[in-house]
Amino acid sequence: MPGRGSSSSDGASASGEDADRPSDAGQSGESASSSGAGTFDAVFGTPKTNAAGEPVFEPLLIGDSVSAGAVDEFYAVFPQGHIDAVVSRNIWESPYADYLAADQVGDYVVFCLGTNNAVVDWQIDDELLGPVAQDKHVLLVNPRNTREWLESTNAELAAACERHDNVTLVDWYGASQGHDEYFAGDGTHLTPEGAQAYIGLIRDALESSL
């Protein structure tokens, strides 16, 4: 399982070196919520490790090529997080179970998927959210693109949030409405300004959950 800062896109690293981020050495793996730390910086800026001394990511973000375009912005806000973003990833291809098996999942999980295909309810409930325990705080970030399945996919993501008490929708589609400056020429992938807005929206949603 990768250490902090090894996000991938098409199999290649999309972020800076680990040396650019704070060390995890000597820190406790106790969850921020159980220790009573309620501020954003305490939850998302405090290093945590598991019993093997490996980093526990807060948050863990799993995405596709859209979020792969916001790696630097992600780590600027979440120095103790990890982003695993791969081009053309579908909802049913989430690697969450690998991070769970490695005991590297913190209290907060963000899924930025849905760009690459239409989805139905059971794919979200079983294949995406199935491995995620109910005590995790989960964000589903809906996409904006020019694909014919966009409306149905976003409707399914919203409906999944109604079915799961621990899952919250982050409405990137709505927040990006009318902001052509957020997107490259394809109307999907992010410009630097769009990447800042994208991660800012996720930050706001996580802070609201504290």
C-alpha positions as semicolon CSV with decimal commas, in nm:
position;residue;x (nm);y (nm);z (nm)
1;M;0,000;0,000;0,000
2;P;0,146;0,339;-0,093
3;G;0,275;0,584;0,164
4;R;0,157;0,939;0,185
5;G;0,197;1,139;-0,135
6;S;0,195;0,855;-0,390
7;S;-0,126;0,926;-0,577
8;S;-0,140;0,782;-0,927
9;S;-0,284;0,870;-1,265
10;D;-0,244;0,615;-1,544
11;G;-0,009;0,435;-1,309
12;A;0,225;0,732;-1,264
13;S;0,288;0,943;-0,956
14;A;0,086;1,264;-0,958
15;S;0,218;1,433;-0,647
16;G;0,533;1,553;-0,474
17;E;0,781;1,358;-0,266
18;D;0,707;1,241;0,087
19;A;0,983;1,466;0,215
20;D;0,769;1,768;0,135
21;R;0,509;1,664;0,391
22;P;0,518;1,629;0,770
23;S;0,663;1,311;0,916
24;D;0,432;1,056;1,080
25;A;0,702;0,925;1,312
26;G;0,614;0,875;1,675
27;Q;0,247;0,965;1,647
28;S;-0,051;0,776;1,782
29;G;-0,308;0,601;1,563
30;E;-0,596;0,710;1,787
31;S;-0,876;0,862;1,582
32;A;-0,927;1,236;1,601
33;S;-1,294;1,195;1,677
34;S;-1,233;0,961;1,972
35;S;-0,969;1,190;2,120
36;G;-1,213;1,480;2,116
37;A;-1,025;1,694;1,865
38;G;-1,293;1,894;1,694
39;T;-1,113;2,153;1,485
40;F;-1,027;2,106;1,121
41;D;-0,653;2,134;1,178
42;A;-0,661;1,886;1,463
43;V;-0,848;1,627;1,258
44;F;-0,680;1,672;0,921
45;G;-0,342;1,811;1,018
46;T;-0,234;1,568;1,289
47;P;-0,030;1,267;1,174
48;K;-0,166;0,926;1,268
49;T;-0,015;0,582;1,230
50;N;-0,144;0,228;1,259
51;A;0,001;-0,052;1,469
52;A;0,259;-0,125;1,199
53;G;0,378;0,235;1,202
54;E;0,230;0,311;0,861
55;P;0,033;0,631;0,795
56;V;-0,342;0,640;0,850
57;F;-0,487;0,874;0,590
58;E;-0,718;1,157;0,691
59;P;-0,894;1,180;0,459
60;L;-0,856;0,905;0,202
61;L;-0,974;1,030;-0,137
62;I;-1,039;0,782;-0,417
63;G;-1,105;0,929;-0,758
64;D;-1,055;0,933;-1,132
65;S;-0,878;1,167;-1,374
66;V;-1,076;1,469;-1,252
67;S;-0,938;1,455;-0,900
68;A;-0,599;1,350;-1,040
69;G;-0,583;1,706;-1,166
70;A;-0,608;1,843;-0,812
71;V;-0,333;1,650;-0,634
72;D;-0,121;1,949;-0,535
73;E;-0,428;2,137;-0,413
74;F;-0,535;1,833;-0,212
75;Y;-0,208;1,797;-0,023
76;A;-0,190;2,170;0,043
77;V;-0,515;2,137;0,240
78;F;-0,481;1,778;0,365
79;P;-0,114;1,712;0,447
80;Q;-0,204;1,391;0,631
81;G;-0,443;1,266;0,362
82;H;-0,388;1,049;0,057
83;I;-0,533;1,076;-0,292
84;D;-0,556;0,769;-0,514
85;A;-0,679;0,898;-0,849
86;V;-0,651;0,697;-1,170
87;V;-0,757;0,783;-1,523
88;S;-1,076;0,609;-1,644
89;R;-1,161;0,455;-1,305
90;N;-1,523;0,350;-1,260
91;I;-1,726;0,334;-0,941
92;W;-1,698;-0,044;-0,926
93;E;-1,317;-0,024;-0,942
94;S;-1,257;0,146;-0,608
95;P;-0,941;0,025;-0,430
96;Y;-1,087;0,109;-0,087
97;A;-1,065;-0,253;0,031
98;D;-0,687;-0,249;-0,019
99;Y;-0,646;0,049;0,213
100;L;-0,883;-0,111;0,463
101;A;-0,680;-0,433;0,463
102;A;-0,365;-0,229;0,524
103;D;-0,533;-0,046;0,816
104;Q;-0,468;0,292;0,655
105;V;-0,822;0,431;0,648
106;G;-0,901;0,715;0,885
107;D;-1,242;0,843;0,987
108;Y;-1,314;1,033;0,663
109;V;-1,340;0,893;0,310
110;V;-1,406;1,087;-0,009
111;F;-1,517;0,923;-0,333
112;C;-1,480;1,135;-0,648
113;L;-1,616;0,890;-0,904
114;G;-1,890;0,874;-1,165
115;T;-1,723;1,052;-1,455
116;N;-1,660;0,749;-1,672
117;N;-1,981;0,551;-1,691
118;A;-2,347;0,532;-1,599
119;V;-2,417;0,366;-1,264
120;V;-2,710;0,198;-1,092
121;D;-2,799;0,181;-0,725
122;W;-2,651;-0,159;-0,640
123;Q;-2,313;-0,062;-0,785
124;I;-2,295;0,228;-0,543
125;D;-2,440;0,041;-0,245
126;D;-2,256;-0,288;-0,289
127;E;-1,939;-0,228;-0,486
128;L;-1,848;0,125;-0,375
129;L;-1,994;0,161;-0,026
130;G;-2,019;-0,207;0,068
131;P;-1,669;-0,234;0,217
132;V;-1,703;0,096;0,411
133;A;-1,802;0,066;0,776
134;Q;-2,092;0,268;0,907
135;D;-1,869;0,459;1,146
136;K;-1,682;0,623;0,858
137;H;-1,783;0,968;0,737
138;V;-1,818;0,938;0,360
139;L;-1,846;1,211;0,098
140;L;-1,966;1,141;-0,256
141;V;-1,857;1,415;-0,495
142;N;-2,075;1,425;-0,803
143;P;-1,920;1,495;-1,144
144;R;-1,971;1,753;-1,414
145;N;-1,906;1,643;-1,771
146;T;-2,064;1,633;-2,114
147;R;-2,157;1,263;-2,113
148;E;-2,510;1,144;-2,179
149;W;-2,523;0,960;-1,848
150;L;-2,440;1,260;-1,630
151;E;-2,794;1,330;-1,512
152;S;-2,872;0,969;-1,424
153;T;-2,539;0,914;-1,250
154;N;-2,578;1,227;-1,038
155;A;-2,933;1,124;-0,949
156;E;-2,808;0,782;-0,836
157;L;-2,533;0,940;-0,624
158;A;-2,785;1,172;-0,457
159;A;-3,022;0,883;-0,391
160;A;-2,742;0,680;-0,233
161;C;-2,684;0,960;0,017
162;E;-3,049;0,937;0,118
163;R;-3,013;0,562;0,179
164;H;-2,697;0,584;0,391
165;D;-2,688;0,791;0,708
166;N;-2,309;0,822;0,705
167;V;-2,286;0,942;0,342
168;T;-2,306;1,307;0,231
169;L;-2,331;1,447;-0,119
170;V;-2,082;1,713;-0,229
171;D;-2,246;1,895;-0,518
172;W;-1,961;1,979;-0,752
173;Y;-2,209;1,981;-1,039
174;G;-2,406;2,261;-0,876
175;A;-2,109;2,452;-0,742
176;S;-1,939;2,459;-1,082
177;Q;-2,247;2,573;-1,273
178;G;-2,157;2,876;-1,487
179;H;-1,786;2,856;-1,407
180;D;-1,626;2,782;-1,740
181;E;-1,295;2,896;-1,593
182;Y;-1,293;2,582;-1,377
183;F;-1,263;2,349;-1,674
184;A;-1,028;2,265;-1,953
185;G;-1,173;2,259;-2,302
186;D;-1,351;1,927;-2,250
187;G;-1,584;2,063;-1,980
188;T;-1,475;1,789;-1,738
189;H;-1,113;1,817;-1,629
190;L;-0,989;2,095;-1,408
191;T;-0,789;2,408;-1,463
192;P;-0,572;2,525;-1,170
193;E;-0,855;2,756;-1,065
194;G;-1,100;2,469;-1,092
195;A;-0,876;2,242;-0,886
196;Q;-0,867;2,499;-0,606
197;A;-1,246;2,529;-0,612
198;Y;-1,288;2,150;-0,622
199;I;-1,071;2,084;-0,319
200;G;-1,215;2,388;-0,143
201;L;-1,564;2,243;-0,177
202;I;-1,446;1,914;-0,028
203;R;-1,272;2,099;0,254
204;D;-1,588;2,293;0,336
205;A;-1,796;1,974;0,341
206;L;-1,552;1,798;0,574
207;E;-1,530;2,096;0,805
208;S;-1,911;2,109;0,821
209;S;-1,914;1,748;0,935
210;L;-1,697;1,811;1,241
